[in-house]
């Protein structure tokens, strides 16, 4: 019998687990890029769950009473973008799935929760940023109907430039 994925808001005492899970999910994406094992400044941002919680709801996925996925849901994503103006849009950041549970639909369940929540809140669209390194995430978003939204894309410079891509899903009734 397949266990059911439960999606809910994280409790403050769970932020450490969310930080560890996020690092476990993101670290392999940047293997071989020259970033340190802790992913430098980006890793510090990924581990700062409490900082994200000041601007967003930290949402987790549980499977068999274990946290196996998480993201930060923003009712208003406009303050999270570096360019463009996604007025009336909800969004999410830092989608992570425990590597041992990838391929089980955890990312899909978390993304669908965001779609349902944004729709219920009357938002015009759901938007997000991802990087060119995150191929599986891009496939998931496209499969769920998200389209490229270059207005909120940008590039992070440095010795290892990263292309940050924007995606948008229109929420029509």
N, C-alpha and C positions, 0 to 999 in steps of 0.2 A: 504494500500500500504506500503510495506517494504521500509524503508530508506536505502540508500546506504552508506556503510562504505567508508570513504575517508582516504587514507594513505598518509602522507606527513611528511616532516621534521618539527620539532618543532621550533618555534621562541623563542628567549631568554626570552621574557616576559612570556612565557608559562611554563618555568621550574618549577616554584612554584606549578602549577597545576599538572605537571607530578610527582613531588615529593610527593604531597598529595595522588594522585591516586596510586602511587607505594606502599606507606605505607598502604593504605586501602586494597590493594590486598594481600600484604605479611603478615600483622599482624595476620590474622586468621590462617595462615599456621603454626605459631609458638605458638599458644595458648596452654597453659598447659605445655610448655617446661621449664618454669622457667625464660625465658627471660623477661626483663622489658617491659612495654607497648611500649616504644619507640624502642625496639629491640636492645638496646645497640649499640655497635660498628657497627653491621650489619645494623641497622636502619640508623645510620649516613651515611654509605656508600650508602644505598638505596636513601636517601634524597639528596645526592650530585650529582644532575643532571648536574650542571655546570662542575664538575670534570670529569664526564663521557664524556661530550661534548668536552673536550680537546683531547680525544683519539678516539671518535666515533661520529657517527651521531645519534642524538636523533630523533627517528621516532615515530610519534603518529598516532593513529586511531581516527577519528572523526565520530560521528553519530549524526545527527540532530544538527550540529554545537557545539557539546560538545566533549571534549577530553575523550575518554572511554578506551584507551589503549595506551601503549608505550613500547619501547625497545631501546636499544643502539646497533646500527649496526657497526661492525668493518670490514673494508675492508680486514685487515690482523689481524687475531685472535692470531697470535703467541705470541704477547706481553701480552696477557691476561691470558695465561695458566701458571700454576705452574709446570707442567711436560709435557713430550711429546714434539713433534715438528710438529705442524700442518702447515707445509710449504705450501704456495699457497692456504690457506683456509681463507675464510671469516667466520665470526661468529657473534653471538649476545648474549647479556646479559640482565638481568633484564626485561624480558617480564612481563608485568602487564596488567590486565584487571580490570576495575572498577567492584567491586563485584555486582553491580546492573545490569551489562551487561554480566556477565559470562554465557556461554552457548549459546551466540548469534553468535559465529564464529569470534569474535574479535581477539582472539589469533591466530586462523587459518589464518586470513587475514594478520596479521602482519608477521607471520612466512612465509607465501607464498610470501609476498613482499620481504623478505630476500632471499628466494630461487631464485626468479626471478632476483633480483639485483645481487646476487653472480654469477649466471649463465651468465648474461649480461656482468659482469666484467671479465669473463673468469677464475674465481676461480675454483680450482679442487674439492672443497667440501665446505660444510657449516657445521660448528661445534658449539657446545654450551656446557655449563655446567649447571646443575640443581642439586637440592638436593634430597635426599631420601624422604624429606617431601612433595615434589611437585608432588604428584601422578597424578593429572589432567594434568599437563604439560607433564609428561612422556608419558601419553596416547596420547596426541596430537602429540608429536614428533614421536612416533612409528607409529601412523596412517598416518603421512605424509612421512613415509619411512626412518626416521632416525634410525640408529642402534647404539647399545652401542659402545663407543669409550673409553675404560678404560685407554688408554695412557694419557689422560688429566684429569683423575679423581684424587681425593685426599681426605683426611679427615681433617676436622677442629677439633682439640682436645678441651679439656676443660671439664667442668662438664657436658655439654650436647653435646657430639660429633655429628658432622654432616658429613654425607657421601656426597661428591660432585661428581656427576656422569658426565661423558662425553658422548655426542652423536654426530654422524657424518652422514651427507647425502652426498653421492657421487653425483657430478654434471656432468653427462655424456651427451654428445650431442645426 
